[in-house]
Amino acid sequence: MMRILGTLHSRLMLWIGIGWSVLVVATLAFTYLTGSELIRQANISHLNYEAGLVARQVDRSIEQRIEALERLADGISPRLASTSGEAMITSPPLLALFDRLALVSREGKITASYPYLESLNGVDVTDRDYFRFARAVGRPYVSDPLLSKASGKPFVTVTVPLEDEKGGFAGQLIGAVNVETSSFFDSLRRIRIGTDGFASLISASGTVLSHPKNSRVMDEYENQNGEGLLDMALLGWQGAGQGFMADGRQSLEAYAQAWNAGWVVKVVRPMSQVQAPIGQLVEKLWWVGLVTIVLMLPLLWWLLKLVLKPLRRLERQIREVASGERERVKIHTRMSELSQLATTFNRLQCQTEEATASLHERQAFLDAVLASSPVGMFVASPDGEVEYMNPALAELTGYKGDDLHSKNWMQHIHPEDRDDFVDLWRDAMRHGRDFLRQVRYVSPDGEVLWLEIHVGQVLRQQALLGHVGSVKDITLRREQEALQRWEAEHDPLTGLLNRRGFERRLEEALIEWQQRDQQSVLMIFDLDHFKPINDEGGHALGDEMLRAIAGAITPLVRKNDYVARQGGDEFAILMPSCTLAQARTVSSRLLETVAGLSVSAEGKDYRVTLSLGAACFLVTDTSIDEILARADDASYQAKRKGRNRTIESQVSA
């Protein structure tokens, strides 16, 4: 897939295809949204018309029935309304409009019915709204649906009042229409708007009078899904809007008022049917767009290939320039962009050739400078790999250039310094810091050199080009520094530690004692009978005795013990990680060994003994002076008590 899209031709085809698809989708979306709104408005107008038409039909039917009852009422005398008036209300034509007729007296008793129903005779209807309305108002009245007292079936009654000679209320004439079986309501149930659209009739109290589903008749009409259109219609509003059907589907609903009866006509059409035409149109347009895309793609492919042909020639010539087959690109095309590109490339090629020539000159000059430099120098890549070293560095290290061109050059660093050096080197390369380190380097003949390596970055416009380093041989300097450090802390006569070196190690031992409870023992002794050697044999003989003692006592202590000549004929021994009890063996051997030494001058032998004082660290010690004082005091006690003995400090740890 990536190889197919790797050409400009393929990418242009891809983007043209995407652009075409987006255009088609946008057109279809615009068509759908615009068409949906237009169809919605058209359907609202149509539903308003249908609802108004049904409402007018209901009004005419109610008005027709009221007029028929009024004509019949004109022929009924008030006297007959109070007696049997069955003969007067017998009117077969009215049965086409009503399911039953009844005559009610002034007292609210049914006195006659047609067709005759004996169970209705004498029924009291004074509790009915239609009777109370006629008696109080004296006008025709259409009732809400109610259940018959005789049959228990739902009826809607149309009533007109009867008047006596004085114009007073003398009774009423009732025409009853069966809600479930009457052709008046049945004709409404058969109305269809589209496939699933329908019309329903609702009384002023919200009772369903007519509905395509018979099970809904006489139900209290509930406001479906919270939409308030029906509530407004029951208050007298007429219009249309969007709502929901009983099964939850969205729908368009129109409401109209049947004013003669006070009923509401509701016309409903599912939204899916409303939007069906625009959906079919969009589907057809989609196929048209898809077919157009399929047919256009081959043509666009060929046209793009033809248009991009000069670009391919330019690419081929640039490749030939890069391989040295030609010096400049020459392309003839009417596309100004490609001509400008060819001109710009030729100009860049000229600048590149000039820059390359200048670079070669600088490189030759730099090579001469590096080759003549007495300081070892090298060049490394941005990741720290050595790529060049000058002759001075090759001579210094003793390795050939090939040995240092790879990362294996670090293997020549002394094993004890290598890991630390490699970590610091990589960290400096990774974070772009200068590098300075002194390290031991192993030459091919096994000689260990001390080298100081300094590396700096080479930057150009904040871009890292590589690293340049210098290498100095500091072996002699390191040896001189080591000798100076040794002489600063050692006695030149005996090679033992001097007072300065010994006190530094004594301070370290005190810190170990304070931090880790690591006990140590300090022994101080001076030589008995040493003065006659200097006086009689001279200082040379005394120096010989001091060197003999230093050589004799050093093997008697451990490797980690420290022996020092404090000055004159005074010596000291520090035994870390040791107790007084453990040090007694060493002190006894010291006394014995030193007593057996002798030096001779002019046929006379000279011997010395030791007066030795020993002390250990105490928790109260805050400085080495306290420890030295205790050990020195014990040494004086040994001298006063007869010499050639050891006295341990009486203060317990």
Phi, psi and omega in degrees: 000315180295326179291322180295320182272011183279354180253154177297322179303311181295319181293319177298319177298319179298313183290325175296317177298318178295317179297318178297316179298317178298320179297316179297314180297317179296319179296315179297319180296316178297317179299317182295313182295314180294313180297323179299317181292319179297316179294324178297314180296320179297318180291324177299316178298317180296317181293323176299319179295314181298316180296317178296321179296315179294320180297318178295324178296317178296319179299317180295321180295318179294317181296321179298319181288323178295317179297320179296319179293323180294322177295319179292323182293331180296336181265004181255123180280152178303330181293318181292334180294336181265350177240205179278116179243031185297322181293329183284328183266001177288110182212089182307324179300330181291340180292344174286339180257331184232153174274337179200148175244147178213149179247129183243134181280173179302327182279356178089023178255138175284120184257342180202154177214152178213130348307149187295135176222109187300327183293346180272340183299127177080005179292133181273124181243019182294343179273356181277144179297322183295326179288315181295323180294315181295319180291326184274323188254324179077029178233161177301154186212137175248122188271164167290160179299139180215161181270133181294138178288339182269314186251344182077009180269154181283132179227155167245130184252140172245119186237146172232143182279155173253142182244147174273187184298334182265004180085011179274172181287125181239004181137195179205157178252131186244133170243122185253136178241123180288123183294326187275327189242350185292142176294338179300314179274331181296325179295327177291323181294336182274355180290132178231135176251102187073219182272308184250000179285153184205172176239143177225159182238132186231134180286171181296336179271000178092017179268136181284122179262328181214135180200145179303329177266114182301333181293340180274344182297137181073006173282151172283120185288116180265151179287105186289129173055027171081004180280143189257016182295317181295319179301318179292322180295323179293343176265003176112001182282145174234139180159193183222159179188186182258135180215203182227143175278174183297331180272007176094354180286146176289149183208163168259135184230139176235140182236138176221153184260129168265091193294327183298328181253348184075024181262165179242129175263128179241124178246129187234139172222129180300143181295330179298324177283328177297317184273356183301316181299315181292327176297319178294321178296314180298321179297318178294317178297323178299315179294323177298314179297319180296315179297322179297317179299314182297321181285329184280331186301312178301319179296316179296323178300314181292317180297316179296321179297321179292318182293324185272003181300316176299327179294322178292323176297319178297319180296321180294319180292322177298320178295322179292323176298317181296327181272357178088007181284336177215160183268321184224160175269142177225113183227135180249113182206154177275353179279112183297329181296317180291322177298317178296322179296318179295318179296316179297320180295316179298320178295318178296324179296320178296316179296322179295318179296319178295317180295323179295317178298316178296322180295320179297322178296315179295321180296319179296319178296317180295318179299320179294319179296313181295321182292327181273353182287132177283349181269135177295128182223152178213162177239133181236153178288170179304331179269007172095008180275127182292126182248340182205144170220145183278167182302326181298320180289321178297319178292322181295314185276334180083004180256154176283164182300322182297332180290337184255359181279349179247170181290353180288353179298336180290343178291345179278352177287146181306136183306325182288338181255349192295309185298316180296318180296315182297318179298314180293322179298311181295322178296319179294318179295321183289322184259003175071036179254155173293156185235129177219122184205141171257129189213152175275136185233134184261117180281168181301331180272009177089358180287138179264121179251147171262119182242143173252117185251124180236124183234134177235160181277152171246111184245147172220111183055050178065008178260134182279118179265334181162202182223147174238133183230153175238147183231127179242143175272110182247025182300312181297318180296320179295320179296319179295320179295318179297319179296319179296320178295321180293314181295330181292337185239009182231152178278123184292337183283312187257343185080001177277170175299144171269184184300318182296312180294322182292317181295327177297319179287330176293322177294322177296319179294323178297320178296318177299321178295316182289327184268325187235006181058036179269104186288145176224161180238133177250127177240129177237134177213152171235169188269134174274142176064028181277333185298318179301329180296314179293319185290315186270317184266347182093166183294333179297319178291322177297320179295325178296320178296317180298318179293324179294318179295317180299318180290332183278325186275338182298317180292343184282345182254171180283166181293331181268007175272157182243128179246134184222151170255112186287338184142143181060232179255023181258130180238162177215147178229130175248124182243094179294154178053050184213150177249169179299321181297321180287333183278347184298322180299316181295318181295323179295318181292328178296313180300315184292316183293313183294323180296335181273356180275153177205153172232155186234146176207126178056042176078009182241134178268141178237136180231159177224162172233179183244141166247104193249133174242137182236143179211149176247171182284147177242155180294340181273354182291130177244348179207165181288342180298324180294319180291315179300320181296318181294316180293321180294320179295321178295325178295319177296322178297321179297323180291320182290332184270014172120000176066177180051049182204171179243132175240127177264142179301133184283350179281123184275148176280000000 
